[in-house]
Structure formats: C-alpha cells, structure tokens
Amino acid sequence: MKLRINKIPKSEEDLDTIRREIEDEHHHDEHGEHIDQHMLDEILSALQQLQIKINETKDDTERCKGEISRIYSILSKLVVATFTEDKDQRIKILRELLSQLE
C-alpha cells in the first residue's frame, strides 16, 4: 500500500484525507484480488473442461484402435479366402468372417 503523507496530520480534515486514501487503496486492492480470483476460477474451469475432453479423446482413440484392429482382421481373412484354392476352406473362412461381422 502506498501512502503519501506529506505532513503530519494536524486537523480532522488531514485525518479524513488520509483515511480516504487508505480506504480507496484498500478497496482497489480488494477489487484486484476479486478480479484475480475470478480469473483463476475461469482458468481452473477451462482446465477441467480440457481434462474432460482429453479423457474423452483417449476413450475415442482406444475405441478407434479396436475398430481398426477388427478391420485388419477382416481384411486379412478376405485376402486369405480370396487366395485359397480349396473351396471348402474358402467357405469355412468366409463363414468365420460372417460370424465376426455379426
């Protein structure tokens, strides 16, 4: 807190002036603290929302990995079925593939 006391207060008016300066400075400090707390609350809220989105993205990523793995498995069975010369073996692979798709 910054006070400018140029002279020793000698009257009630001098004391009132000092009192007003102190109150104004104190009120300004409280207002600044309120703004700082409000900004911190907003930052905290934004961080919490980001954390939620990060967790959702991680979950989505895991689901996508599972689906990609499933697609590769299906494609590999299709390739094997395509190049299998034995008709019975091809039918067996295609049935497995069909059950995997259901």
PyMOL commands that set and color helices and strands:
alter all, ss='L'
color gray80, all
select helices_A, chain A and resi 12-83+87-101
alter helices_A, ss='H'
color red, helices_A
deselect
rebuild
show_as cartoon
